[in-house]
């Protein structure tokens, strides 16, 4: 295992890593032990009681946070005709069709964070799927990025919409904001994520659904969250 830096070791020594904390307390700890000069992202990892190898237990979705993510989001939209005009008016950073696809395919251009496409453009987008897919940029109707309602999709992306998908180990990883956010705002964002995850619980999932959770900053150690208290933050949200 790689040796941890001095700042990380000092931060780890400031709390009991074997203890699980109430969600707001865990978030406050993460903020308090931040030891770098830049505004770190706060991430959460929640291990679910699902088996992702079974299609009916694949948990995938998206959440729009009430307080955003604290960063600007560049959105590219594949559209034509009236929908192209609508996308530009809705604030898309890049809009196009064949020209946009060619720029990505031939120049390797990927200077955007999110990608949206109208359904009639998916034939074109599919041809560059091998480029977009591995980077998590491929539009997908299941998470609302293949849609004719481009105004709504762009608005949600700009507001801090986050897509998530359970990994092979049954863990959902997602950012919930920045260290500079107030603890209450980070808790609200976490509550929104938990609410969506609870709603997406597969009917075939057995036993405890939210088995463990950890919150951390980009360069900091993880702080365990008492998962038994996660549903309560949704109720109070």
N, C-alpha and C positions, 0 to 999 in steps of 0.2 A: 504494500500500500504506500502511496506517495506520502511524504512527510508534510504535515500541515504547517502553514505559516504561523508566526508568533501571534498575529492578531486573531486568527481562528482559534488557536489554543486558549488564548486569554478569554475570548468570548464564550467558549465551551465551559470554562471554569466558573462562569458567573451564574450558572443554574444547574439543576439536577437533571441530567440527560435521561435518567431512567424514569423520571416522573412524567405523568400525563397531566396537562394543564387545561383549565377552562379556556374556551376559544379566545376570549378577549385577553385573558392573561397571557396566553401563548403569543398572541400578536404583539402585545406590549413588550414582552421579553425580546422578540425578534427585533423590534424597533430599538430597544434599549442597548442591545449588544452589537448593533451595526458598527463596524470599525473602519470603514473605508470612506474616502472623500466624495465618491459619486453617489447619486441617488439610486440605490439598488432596487431591483424588482423584488417583490415579495411573492413567493410561490407556495402552493400547497400541493401535497401529494396524498391522495386518499386511496387506500387499498380496499377494494370491494370484494364481497363474497360471491364472485361470479367466475365462471370458467370461459374465458374469451374464445376458446377453441370451439365452443358451441355457438352457432350462429344466433340462437335465440337468447344468448346471454351476452351478446356484444353491446356494451353501453357506449353510445355515441350521441353527441348533441352539441348544443351551443347555448351560451348564456350572455345576456346583455347586462353588464354591471351598472348599478345605479350611480356609481361615482367614476365610471370609466377606468382606464388603466394609467392615466397620467402621461400619455405620450401621443404624438400625432400619428395617424395611420394613413399610409398611402394606399389608395384603392384603384385597381385596374378593372375596367369593365369591357367585356366583349359584347357589343350590341350594334345594331344598325338601324337606319331610318329614324323613326320617331323615338325609339328607345335610346338611340345614341344621343339624341338631343336631350332627352329626359335625364340621362346619366350625367351629362355635362352640367345641366342646371342643378342637379342634386348634389354636386360637389365632388364628383369622381376626379381623381388626379390624372388618369389616363383612360381614354376611351377609343376603341377601334375595332377592326375586324381582321381582315387578311393582313393589313399593315402591321397591326399589333402582334399578330401571330408570327409574322416573318421576323420581326425585331427580336422576339424571344428565341425563335428557332435558329436564326442565322447569326445573331450577335451575342446570344447568351444573356440578353438583357433581362434583369429581374429586379428592377429598382422599385418594387412595391411590396406591401405587406399582406394584402388580401386581394383575391380575384373573384369577380362575379361574372356570370354569363347568362344571357337570356337563352331559353331552351333551343331556339332556332340556330344558335351559334355553337352548339356543343359538337357538331360534326367537325368544325374547324378547331375547336379547343382540344378535342380528342387527339388530334394529330400532334399536339405538343404535350400530351399528357405525361410522357416519359420524362419531360423536363419539369413540369409543374408538380407532378405527383410526389416525388421524393422530397420536395421542399414544403409539402403541406399546402400548396397553392391551388390544387386542382378543384374547380367548382364542383359542388355535390348537392343534388336536390334534397338529400336527407338533412343537411344543415342550413338550407335556405340560400345557398349561393348560386343555385341555378333557378332563376325566377324571372318573370316578366315585371314584377314589382321592384324595379331597380332602385327607385327612390327610397323605399323602406330598407332594402338591403344595404344601401350605401350609408343611410342614416345610422343604422345599427353598427356597422363597421366603424364609422367615425366616432361613435359613442363608446367604443371599447368592447365590442362583441368578441367573445372568445369561443373558439371551437375546441372540443376535447374528444378524446377517444381512449378507452381503456387499453392499456398495453398488454403484452403477453403474460405479464405477471399479475394482471388484474388491478393495475394501479392507474388512476387518473391523475395526470399532472396538469396544473393550470396556474397562470399568474393571477393575482388578485389585486395588484396595485403597486405602489411605490412606498419605500420606507418613509418618505416625506408625508404620506397621507396620515391623517389622524387615525388612531386605532379604531374608532367607531366606524369610519368609512371602510377600512379594511374588513372589519367584522361584517358590515352590511354586504360587501361584495362577496365575502365567503358564504354568507347566508343565502345569497342568490344562487351561487353554484350548488350548494348543498340541496336547496329546494329543487333544482332541476334534476340532480342526481337521484333524489328520492322519487321524483315523478317518473324517472326512466327505469326504476328498479324492475328487472325482468320477472315475470310471473314464475319462471322456473328456478329462480335463485333461492337456495335453501340456507337456513341458518342466519347468522348475523350478516347484515348487508354491508354496513360500514365498519370494517374490521380494525383499521388503524388510520391515523392521519398525522401528518407532520407539516409544519409551516416553517419556512426559512427565507432568508434573504439571499441574493445572488452569491455572496462570498461568505455567508455565515453558516453556522451549524443549524441542524434541524431541531425544532422544539416540538415535542409530541403534544397532540391535542386529545383530550378525553372525548372519544367519539360518541359516548353516551349523551353528551351535552350538545352535540351538533343539531339534532332536531329542534332543540329549544331556541336556538338563535334564529331558526326559520320562523317559528311561532311569534317571536318578539320583533321580527324584522318588519 
